[in-house]
Amino acid sequence: MTDTISVREGLFRETNDGPTLLAGRCAQCARTVFPATERCLECGDDSIESVELGAEGELLCATVVHMGNGRFDAGHSVGYVRMPHDIRVFSQITTSGEQPLPSGTPMRLEIAPLWREGEQDVLAYRFVPTTTKEADDA
Amino acid sequence: MREVFVIGTGQSDFGKTPERSAAQLGREAALEAIEDAGIRPADLQGVFSSRVFDAMVTSQSIMKDIGVARIEMVNVENACSGGATAVRSLYKDVAAGFIDIGIAIGVESMTTSPVAGKLIPPDKDDLDGQMGLTMPVLFALQARRLMETHGATPEDFAQVSVKAHDFGALNPRAQYRKRFTVEEVLGSRMIADPITLLQCCPNTDGAAAVVLASAEVAQRYSDLPIRIAGSALVSGEQDFRRPDVTSMPAGQRAAQLAYEQAGVSPSDVDVVELHDAFASEEIVHYEDLGLCERGEGVDLLRSGATSLGGRIPVNPSGGLLSLGHPLAASGVRTIADITNQLRGRAGDVQVPDARVGLAQMLGGVVNGMDVAAASVHVLTR
């Protein structure tokens, strides 16, 4: 049996409505950041509430990386995804395209094992385009 | 606060020299700077050195075989801004009157470091790094955004590299002294779209050094001391305050502080040396340094203004792209190169009658920040 660990606790969770990223919102000044911090980066208050960002985002920009780094093979895609609360998330992008996806592509969150450490799968997040042909075929 | 002057510069050849230790490289640069300043090693009252990899007591390792001991020596690390941080630290000591003369050294032996031939690995706490945000990726995403918002093209980015290599071919200290065409740059191996191999700086061994002195000491030793008119070092901005990935707010703030201290405006600057680890970022720095209006970086490049003979030549040394990037050395090397420009001894890449120069260096990536550190020095003749 393969153990599974999270890349970091408190980043995401599965809900009845699907996966969601978890940000931290300051109860004092409402600054919301991802990943959540123990203290507000804006005002220093420690009253941080967990906020679900949901699973839907929009691609800000992406690139196809043609060199492997020991964790992700050559040819993988990454990008920044815009999420609610004006949050920009760096993420792996699941696409079989050889060209970077265009800015503005609607994206959906996916929680999946992304690499292995020893005998363990590491669970993390990635985004999948929802309007490309490959998404339509899925 | 006292005025501070550069009175000596030194640099080793930049390249892949695994047979030479970091201390040897540092010693070569330090001795050249000491000789250039016309002082004796024993005249030095303070030493600041910077090195990123395998760093421990770098100053003492370099200086002991030059016969310098007993005085205060400090070793600093600030990623690629480390060298600039060493210069600024020494600047503050001289400006405050703690010492009258000292040396700042940046040194790196990348080929013998733990990252030789590899990407710099992310810290365990660096979530984005764990998720694949390497240096080439960071700048590739910025470049993609420049294409969306600025109308930049891959040819523009390649042109930055062509310009750097044109100058580097004239610099006897450069790692690569070879010219390339736009087609050759674009045709080199794709690293992270749109960044190709010839748009990435090479990992390099090398060292640079500068001797700084108070006005009184500078006048005693130097016919043409170069004043550090503005010196700024700031840390990065938390990413949620950064609305646009086509700017490095830390670089912009460092420039504003240095300009303000120097009492000059960007239009007064005659020559610039800046961090061009990846070709596309040079366009971002044009804007952050105020060399043009926001959004006009691509036009500035296309106009030829940043080439030799243009209004504001950028990286006439050849930059990191052709000179190579021995991490902690680059921040000292840029200040040394600007000093040499203002002294009129930059050889084939001399900017005619340069009187005001700017040396900028960025350093390090920390998860959730635009950059870890940014430094700008404004120098005047």
Chai-1 contact restraints between the chains, C-beta under 6 A:
chainA,res_idxA,chainB,res_idxB,connection_type,confidence,min_distance_angstrom,max_distance_angstrom,comment,restraint_id
A,V33,B,F240,contact,1.0,0.0,6.0,A-B,restraint_1
A,L41,B,Q238,contact,1.0,0.0,6.0,A-B,restraint_2
A,C61,B,L141,contact,1.0,0.0,6.0,A-B,restraint_3
A,C61,B,R144,contact,1.0,0.0,6.0,A-B,restraint_4
A,C61,B,R145,contact,1.0,0.0,6.0,A-B,restraint_5
A,T63,B,A140,contact,1.0,0.0,6.0,A-B,restraint_6
A,T63,B,L141,contact,1.0,0.0,6.0,A-B,restraint_7
A,T63,B,R144,contact,1.0,0.0,6.0,A-B,restraint_8
A,T63,B,A192,contact,1.0,0.0,6.0,A-B,restraint_9
A,T63,B,D193,contact,1.0,0.0,6.0,A-B,restraint_10
A,V64,B,D193,contact,1.0,0.0,6.0,A-B,restraint_11
A,V65,B,V137,contact,1.0,0.0,6.0,A-B,restraint_12
A,V65,B,A192,contact,1.0,0.0,6.0,A-B,restraint_13
A,H66,B,M190,contact,1.0,0.0,6.0,A-B,restraint_14
A,H66,B,I191,contact,1.0,0.0,6.0,A-B,restraint_15
A,M67,B,I191,contact,1.0,0.0,6.0,A-B,restraint_16
A,N69,B,L119,contact,1.0,0.0,6.0,A-B,restraint_17
A,F72,B,G132,contact,1.0,0.0,6.0,A-B,restraint_18
A,V78,B,G132,contact,1.0,0.0,6.0,A-B,restraint_19
A,V78,B,V137,contact,1.0,0.0,6.0,A-B,restraint_20
A,F90,B,D128,contact,1.0,0.0,6.0,A-B,restraint_21
A,F90,B,L133,contact,1.0,0.0,6.0,A-B,restraint_22
A,P100,B,D193,contact,1.0,0.0,6.0,A-B,restraint_23
A,S103,B,E148,contact,1.0,0.0,6.0,A-B,restraint_24
